[in-house]
Amino acid sequence: MDRWQAMRIFSQVVDSGSFAQAAKMLHMSPPSVTRAIAALEQQIGTRLLVRTTRSVKLTAAGEGYVADCRRILAEIAEAEANAAGSFTHPAGLLTVTAPALFGRIHVLPIVLDFLDHYPAMQVKTVFVDRVTNLVEEGLDVAIRIAALPSSGLIARRIGSVRQVVCGSPDYFARFGKPQSPQDLTRHRMVGRDGLFGHSEWQFGRDNSIRVPIGARLIVNTNDAAIAAAVAGWGLSRFQSYQVAPEIEAGRLDVVLADYEREPVPIHIVHAEGRRVSARIRAFVDFATERFRRRAGVDAGLPPETPPWYGY
């Protein structure tokens, strides 16, 4: 078996988490996959995987090797695509990642339109609430809602979202509206693990106002925090796109708008290569145009708070 095929099998075992599933994905028998990995480890001279009855885990050497395998396989695929002309005509599989809720609400409709527009394309979505590594995880394009650190990624800004404090009209009828961030210490607060789940919230464009938040209810999902706020139990903080439907329907109201932090930028990013394939270039251009069209902008950067992100 050649080295390229061995790398392909090894990468699939890591991605699948099991030899049997990798064999199914590769249309091979499980013993063939096992022999290929054993031969690869013997050829390299080190153990790459630790096998148990229930799982497959990478060794320290395997972690470095799988990253190199993914990079090499991507370069081979790029070379083949170039030779086949797919740098001119969009075709093949594209993997797009985004935060879970934003992906479902805003990215998925664009993906569906993109597939209708480009019949030779196939798209796999990975909507997860964590920062993904495009190169190591074999992803093509990501939507990032954050200020981006310096990296080797190509980024195009497509908009921004606000961080808003919300409560239901029923809650405000019972407890009144806070007039300043400091008033939040006297209100019922819904806290969250992760984003906005901190014990201290910052306000103001320069983050100069800091308020300790004593949440009696702490939840681990945005959906639960939204449900608690809509039910009138307390106040919570969200990214504006997460609660836009509730605000539009009158189920939630925004307070302390004058004290909001700087809007969070949204970028569409992809890994920088010698040549960007037509499938990536087509999707980035298509998605950017759709985002900006929905923001009511024909050229240049979108406004800081696009109307299609809600409030």
KOLFILO-184032 format. One record per residue (C-alpha): residue number from 1; residue in one letter; x negated, y, z negated. Coordinates in nm, 4 decimals. Example, Ala and Ser with C-alpha at 12.3 -4.5 7.8 and 13.67 -1.06 7.14 Angstrom:
residues 2
+-----+------+----------+----------+----------+
! pos ! code !       c1 !       c2 !       c3 !
+-----+------+----------+----------+----------+
!   1 !    A !  -1.2300 !  -0.4500 !  -0.7800 !
!   2 !    S !  -1.3670 !  -0.1060 !  -0.7140 !
+-----+------+----------+----------+----------+
end
This chain:
residues 311
+-----+------+----------+----------+----------+
! pos ! code !       c1 !       c2 !       c3 !
+-----+------+----------+----------+----------+
!   1 !    M !   0.0000 !   0.0000 !   0.0000 !
!   2 !    D !  -0.1412 !   0.3431 !   0.0922 !
!   3 !    R !  -0.2093 !   0.6133 !  -0.1648 !
!   4 !    W !   0.0705 !   0.8400 !  -0.0383 !
!   5 !    Q !   0.3339 !   0.5693 !  -0.0879 !
!   6 !    A !   0.1951 !   0.4864 !  -0.4316 !
!   7 !    M !   0.2210 !   0.8515 !  -0.5342 !
!   8 !    R !   0.5774 !   0.8618 !  -0.4051 !
!   9 !    I !   0.6740 !   0.5538 !  -0.6062 !
!  10 !    F !   0.5011 !   0.6832 !  -0.9197 !
!  11 !    S !   0.6759 !   1.0214 !  -0.8952 !
!  12 !    Q !   1.0136 !   0.8530 !  -0.8486 !
!  13 !    V !   0.9594 !   0.6312 !  -1.1551 !
!  14 !    V !   0.8831 !   0.9422 !  -1.3626 !
!  15 !    D !   1.1836 !   1.1319 !  -1.2239 !
!  16 !    S !   1.4189 !   0.8355 !  -1.2702 !
!  17 !    G !   1.2925 !   0.7378 !  -1.6129 !
!  18 !    S !   1.2966 !   0.3688 !  -1.5264 !
!  19 !    F !   1.1475 !   0.1199 !  -1.2828 !
!  20 !    A !   1.4877 !  -0.0251 !  -1.1928 !
!  21 !    Q !   1.6415 !   0.3100 !  -1.1066 !
!  22 !    A !   1.3338 !   0.4125 !  -0.9073 !
!  23 !    A !   1.3544 !   0.0885 !  -0.7115 !
!  24 !    K !   1.7198 !   0.1605 !  -0.6327 !
!  25 !    M !   1.6420 !   0.5143 !  -0.5151 !
!  26 !    L !   1.3535 !   0.3927 !  -0.2976 !
!  27 !    H !   1.5429 !   0.0887 !  -0.1612 !
!  28 !    M !   1.2774 !  -0.1434 !  -0.3031 !
!  29 !    S !   1.2884 !  -0.4388 !  -0.5395 !
!  30 !    P !   1.1971 !  -0.3744 !  -0.9052 !
!  31 !    P !   0.9009 !  -0.6195 !  -0.8901 !
!  32 !    S !   0.7622 !  -0.4276 !  -0.5898 !
!  33 !    V !   0.7759 !  -0.1026 !  -0.7831 !
!  34 !    T !   0.6089 !  -0.2641 !  -1.0842 !
!  35 !    R !   0.3286 !  -0.4035 !  -0.8664 !
!  36 !    A !   0.2783 !  -0.0666 !  -0.6964 !
!  37 !    I !   0.2352 !   0.1156 !  -1.0290 !
!  38 !    A !   0.0020 !  -0.1545 !  -1.1620 !
!  39 !    A !  -0.2084 !  -0.1333 !  -0.8453 !
!  40 !    L !  -0.2204 !   0.2463 !  -0.8692 !
!  41 !    E !  -0.3341 !   0.2369 !  -1.2314 !
!  42 !    Q !  -0.5994 !  -0.0207 !  -1.1456 !
!  43 !    Q !  -0.7223 !   0.1878 !  -0.8538 !
!  44 !    I !  -0.7417 !   0.5035 !  -1.0639 !
!  45 !    G !  -0.8836 !   0.3238 !  -1.3645 !
!  46 !    T !  -0.6481 !   0.4556 !  -1.6306 !
!  47 !    R !  -0.3035 !   0.3995 !  -1.7772 !
!  48 !    L !  -0.0407 !   0.6392 !  -1.6391 !
!  49 !    L !   0.2768 !   0.5076 !  -1.8008 !
!  50 !    V !   0.3717 !   0.3555 !  -2.1339 !
!  51 !    R !   0.6538 !   0.1059 !  -2.0853 !
!  52 !    T !   0.8990 !  -0.0044 !  -2.3533 !
!  53 !    T !   1.2161 !  -0.2089 !  -2.3256 !
!  54 !    R !   1.4225 !   0.1117 !  -2.3145 !
!  55 !    S !   1.2065 !   0.3863 !  -2.1684 !
!  56 !    V !   0.9099 !   0.4850 !  -1.9586 !
!  57 !    K !   0.6821 !   0.7596 !  -2.0900 !
!  58 !    L !   0.3838 !   0.9354 !  -1.9381 !
!  59 !    T !   0.0409 !   0.9099 !  -2.0917 !
!  60 !    A !  -0.1739 !   1.2235 !  -2.1160 !
!  61 !    A !  -0.3450 !   1.1215 !  -1.7931 !
!  62 !    G !  -0.0076 !   1.0509 !  -1.6329 !
!  63 !    E !   0.1237 !   1.3992 !  -1.7125 !
!  64 !    G !  -0.1594 !   1.5619 !  -1.5200 !
!  65 !    Y !  -0.1450 !   1.3092 !  -1.2383 !
!  66 !    V !   0.2285 !   1.3426 !  -1.1746 !
!  67 !    A !   0.1931 !   1.7209 !  -1.1388 !
!  68 !    D !  -0.0818 !   1.6669 !  -0.8799 !
!  69 !    C !   0.1303 !   1.4037 !  -0.7039 !
!  70 !    R !   0.4256 !   1.6405 !  -0.6741 !
!  71 !    R !   0.2060 !   1.9139 !  -0.5343 !
!  72 !    I !   0.0424 !   1.6802 !  -0.2808 !
!  73 !    L !   0.3743 !   1.5266 !  -0.1752 !
!  74 !    A !   0.5227 !   1.8745 !  -0.1327 !
!  75 !    E !   0.2297 !   1.9753 !   0.0883 !
!  76 !    I !   0.2722 !   1.6607 !   0.2985 !
!  77 !    A !   0.6445 !   1.7324 !   0.3347 !
!  78 !    E !   0.5609 !   2.0904 !   0.4324 !
!  79 !    A !   0.3152 !   1.9733 !   0.6962 !
!  80 !    E !   0.5680 !   1.7276 !   0.8387 !
!  81 !    A !   0.8388 !   1.9938 !   0.8386 !
!  82 !    N !   0.6069 !   2.2303 !   1.0213 !
!  83 !    A !   0.5291 !   1.9696 !   1.2849 !
!  84 !    A !   0.8987 !   1.8893 !   1.3238 !
!  85 !    G !   0.9903 !   2.2536 !   1.3640 !
!  86 !    S !   1.1933 !   2.2974 !   1.0454 !
!  87 !    F !   1.0090 !   2.6207 !   0.9749 !
!  88 !    T !   1.2192 !   2.7552 !   1.2602 !
!  89 !    H !   1.5500 !   2.5720 !   1.2089 !
!  90 !    P !   1.6913 !   2.5211 !   0.8558 !
!  91 !    A !   1.7361 !   2.1506 !   0.7875 !
!  92 !    G !   1.6854 !   1.8968 !   0.5114 !
!  93 !    L !   1.7267 !   1.8955 !   0.1333 !
!  94 !    L !   1.7106 !   2.2131 !  -0.0761 !
!  95 !    T !   1.7151 !   2.2056 !  -0.4578 !
!  96 !    V !   1.8549 !   2.5135 !  -0.6326 !
!  97 !    T !   1.8479 !   2.5742 !  -1.0077 !
!  98 !    A !   2.0272 !   2.8356 !  -1.2199 !
!  99 !    P !   2.1652 !   2.8820 !  -1.5730 !
! 100 !    A !   2.4618 !   2.6490 !  -1.6186 !
! 101 !    L !   2.7526 !   2.8929 !  -1.6453 !
! 102 !    F !   2.6092 !   3.1473 !  -1.4008 !
! 103 !    G !   2.5405 !   2.8645 !  -1.1574 !
! 104 !    R !   2.8955 !   2.7343 !  -1.1725 !
! 105 !    I !   3.0595 !   3.0770 !  -1.1455 !
! 106 !    H !   2.8320 !   3.2632 !  -0.9039 !
! 107 !    V !   2.5794 !   3.0322 !  -0.7379 !
! 108 !    L !   2.7977 !   2.7343 !  -0.6459 !
! 109 !    P !   3.0342 !   2.9380 !  -0.4219 !
! 110 !    I !   2.7300 !   3.0694 !  -0.2331 !
! 111 !    V !   2.5935 !   2.7164 !  -0.1959 !
! 112 !    L !   2.9250 !   2.5976 !  -0.0518 !
! 113 !    D !   2.9279 !   2.8812 !   0.2019 !
! 114 !    F !   2.5643 !   2.8125 !   0.2861 !
! 115 !    L !   2.6397 !   2.4460 !   0.3608 !
! 116 !    D !   2.9259 !   2.5473 !   0.5877 !
! 117 !    H !   2.6957 !   2.7892 !   0.7688 !
! 118 !    Y !   2.4061 !   2.5423 !   0.8078 !
! 119 !    P !   2.5413 !   2.1912 !   0.8876 !
! 120 !    A !   2.1916 !   2.0365 !   0.8945 !
! 121 !    M !   2.1260 !   2.1362 !   0.5333 !
! 122 !    Q !   2.1794 !   1.9371 !   0.2138 !
! 123 !    V !   2.1718 !   2.1107 !  -0.1266 !
! 124 !    K !   2.1166 !   1.9675 !  -0.4734 !
! 125 !    T !   2.2037 !   2.1956 !  -0.7654 !
! 126 !    V !   2.0370 !   2.1798 !  -1.1063 !
! 127 !    F !   2.2359 !   2.4050 !  -1.3409 !
! 128 !    V !   2.0682 !   2.3950 !  -1.6831 !
! 129 !    D !   2.0195 !   2.6410 !  -1.9685 !
! 130 !    R !   1.6412 !   2.6225 !  -1.9842 !
! 131 !    V !   1.3482 !   2.7653 !  -1.7917 !
! 132 !    T !   1.2567 !   2.5148 !  -1.5216 !
! 133 !    N !   0.9149 !   2.4674 !  -1.3629 !
! 134 !    L !   0.9663 !   2.4834 !  -0.9881 !
! 135 !    V !   0.6428 !   2.3092 !  -0.8907 !
! 136 !    E !   0.6353 !   2.0369 !  -1.1563 !
! 137 !    E !   1.0061 !   1.9553 !  -1.1263 !
! 138 !    G !   1.0184 !   1.9635 !  -0.7481 !
! 139 !    L !   1.2635 !   2.2548 !  -0.7279 !
! 140 !    D !   1.2806 !   2.4939 !  -0.4331 !
! 141 !    V !   1.4708 !   2.8016 !  -0.5482 !
! 142 !    A !   1.5696 !   2.9366 !  -0.8910 !
! 143 !    I !   1.8008 !   3.2101 !  -1.0141 !
! 144 !    R !   1.6409 !   3.3671 !  -1.3226 !
! 145 !    I !   1.8231 !   3.6021 !  -1.5615 !
! 146 !    A !   1.5295 !   3.7596 !  -1.7432 !
! 147 !    A !   1.2387 !   3.9958 !  -1.7061 !
! 148 !    L !   0.9873 !   3.7839 !  -1.5145 !
! 149 !    P !   0.6305 !   3.7334 !  -1.6375 !
! 150 !    S !   0.3413 !   3.7385 !  -1.3932 !
! 151 !    S !   0.3275 !   3.4119 !  -1.1987 !
! 152 !    G !   0.2628 !   3.2647 !  -0.8584 !
! 153 !    L !   0.6320 !   3.2860 !  -0.7706 !
! 154 !    I !   0.7884 !   3.5113 !  -0.5105 !
! 155 !    A !   1.0787 !   3.7046 !  -0.6666 !
! 156 !    R !   1.3552 !   3.9165 !  -0.5172 !
! 157 !    R !   1.5756 !   4.1190 !  -0.7497 !
! 158 !    I !   1.9455 !   4.0711 !  -0.6795 !
! 159 !    G !   2.1154 !   4.2440 !  -0.9713 !
! 160 !    S !   2.1406 !   4.2644 !  -1.3482 !
! 161 !    V !   2.3757 !   4.1863 !  -1.6358 !
! 162 !    R !   2.4636 !   4.3688 !  -1.9538 !
! 163 !    Q !   2.4514 !   4.2303 !  -2.3068 !
! 164 !    V !   2.7901 !   4.3094 !  -2.4585 !
! 165 !    V !   2.9538 !   4.2761 !  -2.7992 !
! 166 !    C !   3.3127 !   4.1527 !  -2.7683 !
! 167 !    G !   3.6174 !   4.0777 !  -2.9750 !
! 168 !    S !   3.9839 !   4.0104 !  -2.9110 !
! 169 !    P !   4.2533 !   4.2819 !  -2.9288 !
! 170 !    D !   4.4118 !   4.0839 !  -3.2147 !
! 171 !    Y !   4.0863 !   4.0911 !  -3.4121 !
! 172 !    F !   4.0481 !   4.4671 !  -3.3663 !
! 173 !    A !   4.4124 !   4.5211 !  -3.4705 !
! 174 !    R !   4.3386 !   4.3382 !  -3.7967 !
! 175 !    F !   3.9869 !   4.4570 !  -3.8764 !
! 176 !    G !   3.9272 !   4.7681 !  -3.6665 !
! 177 !    K !   3.6506 !   4.8367 !  -3.4142 !
! 178 !    P !   3.2878 !   4.8953 !  -3.5127 !
! 179 !    Q !   3.1777 !   5.2482 !  -3.4274 !
! 180 !    S !   2.8039 !   5.1863 !  -3.4629 !
! 181 !    P !   2.5787 !   4.8773 !  -3.4654 !
! 182 !    Q !   2.5399 !   4.9070 !  -3.8429 !
! 183 !    D !   2.9162 !   4.8523 !  -3.8805 !
! 184 !    L !   2.8681 !   4.4926 !  -3.7645 !
! 185 !    T !   2.7430 !   4.3993 !  -4.1114 !
! 186 !    R !   3.1032 !   4.4427 !  -4.2316 !
! 187 !    H !   3.2594 !   4.2278 !  -3.9581 !
! 188 !    R !   3.3047 !   3.8558 !  -3.8998 !
! 189 !    M !   3.0304 !   3.7430 !  -3.6646 !
! 190 !    V !   3.0005 !   3.4342 !  -3.4443 !
! 191 !    G !   2.6362 !   3.3314 !  -3.4139 !
! 192 !    R !   2.4781 !   3.1022 !  -3.1598 !
! 193 !    D !   2.1769 !   2.8750 !  -3.1460 !
! 194 !    G !   1.9374 !   3.0064 !  -2.8802 !
! 195 !    L !   2.0346 !   3.3193 !  -2.6869 !
! 196 !    F !   2.1775 !   3.5928 !  -2.9113 !
! 197 !    G !   2.1711 !   3.3468 !  -3.1995 !
! 198 !    H !   1.9106 !   3.5477 !  -3.3864 !
! 199 !    S !   1.9670 !   3.6753 !  -3.7391 !
! 200 !    E !   1.8860 !   4.0269 !  -3.6149 !
! 201 !    W !   2.0347 !   4.1996 !  -3.3104 !
! 202 !    Q !   1.8648 !   4.4849 !  -3.1297 !
! 203 !    F !   2.0464 !   4.7792 !  -2.9744 !
! 204 !    G !   1.9549 !   5.0828 !  -2.7661 !
! 205 !    R !   1.7659 !   5.1099 !  -2.4385 !
! 206 !    D !   1.4382 !   5.1019 !  -2.6336 !
! 207 !    N !   1.5566 !   4.8288 !  -2.8777 !
! 208 !    S !   1.4988 !   5.0728 !  -3.1628 !
! 209 !    I !   1.8177 !   4.9873 !  -3.3540 !
! 210 !    R !   1.7961 !   4.6617 !  -3.5471 !
! 211 !    V !   2.0898 !   4.5129 !  -3.7332 !
! 212 !    P !   2.0851 !   4.1987 !  -3.9509 !
! 213 !    I !   2.3619 !   3.9606 !  -3.8477 !
! 214 !    G !   2.5089 !   3.7263 !  -4.1073 !
! 215 !    A !   2.7142 !   3.4826 !  -3.9033 !
! 216 !    R !   2.9554 !   3.2629 !  -4.0971 !
! 217 !    L !   3.0243 !   3.0604 !  -3.7820 !
! 218 !    I !   2.7311 !   2.9316 !  -3.5769 !
! 219 !    V !   2.7999 !   2.7397 !  -3.2553 !
! 220 !    N !   2.5703 !   2.5749 !  -3.0032 !
! 221 !    T !   2.7457 !   2.6597 !  -2.6754 !
! 222 !    N !   2.8633 !   2.9763 !  -2.5033 !
! 223 !    D !   3.2050 !   2.8208 !  -2.4418 !
! 224 !    A !   3.2570 !   2.7698 !  -2.8142 !
! 225 !    A !   3.1520 !   3.1268 !  -2.8957 !
! 226 !    I !   3.3853 !   3.2641 !  -2.6290 !
! 227 !    A !   3.6731 !   3.0485 !  -2.7572 !
! 228 !    A !   3.6173 !   3.1686 !  -3.1145 !
! 229 !    A !   3.6130 !   3.5322 !  -3.0027 !
! 230 !    V !   3.9251 !   3.4912 !  -2.7867 !
! 231 !    A !   4.1011 !   3.3213 !  -3.0794 !
! 232 !    G !   4.0433 !   3.6389 !  -3.2812 !
! 233 !    W !   3.8187 !   3.4890 !  -3.5466 !
! 234 !    G !   3.5253 !   3.7266 !  -3.5035 !
! 235 !    L !   3.2845 !   3.9205 !  -3.2824 !
! 236 !    S !   2.9980 !   3.7845 !  -3.0747 !
! 237 !    R !   2.7473 !   3.8967 !  -2.8136 !
! 238 !    F !   2.7379 !   3.7695 !  -2.4571 !
! 239 !    Q !   2.5844 !   3.8324 !  -2.1206 !
! 240 !    S !   2.8481 !   4.0216 !  -1.9255 !
! 241 !    Y !   2.9071 !   3.7587 !  -1.6565 !
! 242 !    Q !   2.9928 !   3.5013 !  -1.9244 !
! 243 !    V !   3.2994 !   3.6910 !  -2.0442 !
! 244 !    A !   3.4007 !   3.8841 !  -1.7314 !
! 245 !    P !   3.7194 !   3.6742 !  -1.6766 !
! 246 !    E !   3.8273 !   3.7195 !  -2.0408 !
! 247 !    I !   3.7688 !   4.0953 !  -2.0276 !
! 248 !    E !   3.9514 !   4.1311 !  -1.6969 !
! 249 !    A !   4.2455 !   3.9357 !  -1.8370 !
! 250 !    G !   4.2535 !   4.1476 !  -2.1538 !
! 251 !    R !   4.1637 !   3.8585 !  -2.3843 !
! 252 !    L !   3.8429 !   4.0335 !  -2.4969 !
! 253 !    D !   3.7393 !   4.3968 !  -2.5334 !
! 254 !    V !   3.3851 !   4.5381 !  -2.5271 !
! 255 !    V !   3.2669 !   4.7560 !  -2.8152 !
! 256 !    L !   2.9469 !   4.9533 !  -2.8813 !
! 257 !    A !   2.8881 !   5.0086 !  -2.5084 !
! 258 !    D !   2.6964 !   5.3297 !  -2.5820 !
! 259 !    Y !   2.4420 !   5.1290 !  -2.7840 !
! 260 !    E !   2.3729 !   4.8523 !  -2.5319 !
! 261 !    R !   2.0226 !   4.7354 !  -2.4509 !
! 262 !    E !   1.8613 !   4.7715 !  -2.1092 !
! 263 !    P !   2.0442 !   4.5469 !  -1.8579 !
! 264 !    V !   1.8746 !   4.2116 !  -1.7939 !
! 265 !    P !   1.7469 !   4.1762 !  -1.4353 !
! 266 !    I !   1.8465 !   3.8841 !  -1.2134 !
! 267 !    H !   1.5984 !   3.7487 !  -0.9598 !
! 268 !    I !   1.6010 !   3.4772 !  -0.6976 !
! 269 !    V !   1.2577 !   3.3142 !  -0.6947 !
! 270 !    H !   1.0683 !   3.0464 !  -0.5056 !
! 271 !    A !   0.7162 !   2.9091 !  -0.5074 !
! 272 !    E !   0.4671 !   3.0911 !  -0.2881 !
! 273 !    G !   0.3282 !   2.8765 !  -0.0072 !
! 274 !    R !   0.1219 !   2.9256 !   0.3028 !
! 275 !    R !   0.4447 !   2.9345 !   0.4994 !
! 276 !    V !   0.7937 !   2.9448 !   0.3577 !
! 277 !    S !   1.0075 !   2.6808 !   0.5235 !
! 278 !    A !   1.3188 !   2.7854 !   0.7119 !
! 279 !    R !   1.5457 !   2.6106 !   0.4600 !
! 280 !    I !   1.4092 !   2.8180 !   0.1691 !
! 281 !    R !   1.3909 !   3.1385 !   0.3673 !
! 282 !    A !   1.7453 !   3.0876 !   0.5004 !
! 283 !    F !   1.8925 !   3.0258 !   0.1564 !
! 284 !    V !   1.7093 !   3.3160 !  -0.0105 !
! 285 !    D !   1.8229 !   3.5561 !   0.2627 !
! 286 !    F !   2.1771 !   3.4137 !   0.2616 !
! 287 !    A !   2.2119 !   3.4267 !  -0.1180 !
! 288 !    T !   2.0620 !   3.7751 !  -0.1442 !
! 289 !    E !   2.3012 !   3.9107 !   0.1161 !
! 290 !    R !   2.6000 !   3.7504 !  -0.0570 !
! 291 !    F !   2.5000 !   3.8776 !  -0.4020 !
! 292 !    R !   2.4485 !   4.2288 !  -0.2704 !
! 293 !    R !   2.7669 !   4.2238 !  -0.0659 !
! 294 !    R !   2.9637 !   4.1297 !  -0.3746 !
! 295 !    A !   2.7890 !   4.4131 !  -0.5563 !
! 296 !    G !   2.9083 !   4.6528 !  -0.2858 !
! 297 !    V !   2.5541 !   4.7343 !  -0.1760 !
! 298 !    D !   2.4454 !   4.7243 !   0.1870 !
! 299 !    A !   2.0742 !   4.7931 !   0.1425 !
! 300 !    G !   1.8124 !   4.8282 !  -0.1282 !
! 301 !    L !   1.8406 !   4.7021 !  -0.4836 !
! 302 !    P !   2.1827 !   4.6435 !  -0.6365 !
! 303 !    P !   2.3018 !   4.8828 !  -0.9066 !
! 304 !    E !   2.2055 !   4.8020 !  -1.2630 !
! 305 !    T !   2.5544 !   4.6724 !  -1.3395 !
! 306 !    P !   2.7108 !   4.5184 !  -1.0284 !
! 307 !    P !   3.0907 !   4.5226 !  -1.0550 !
! 308 !    W !   3.1148 !   4.1546 !  -0.9675 !
! 309 !    Y !   2.9384 !   4.0715 !  -1.2952 !
! 310 !    G !   3.2316 !   4.2167 !  -1.4825 !
! 311 !    Y !   3.1681 !   4.4440 !  -1.7734 !
+-----+------+----------+----------+----------+
end
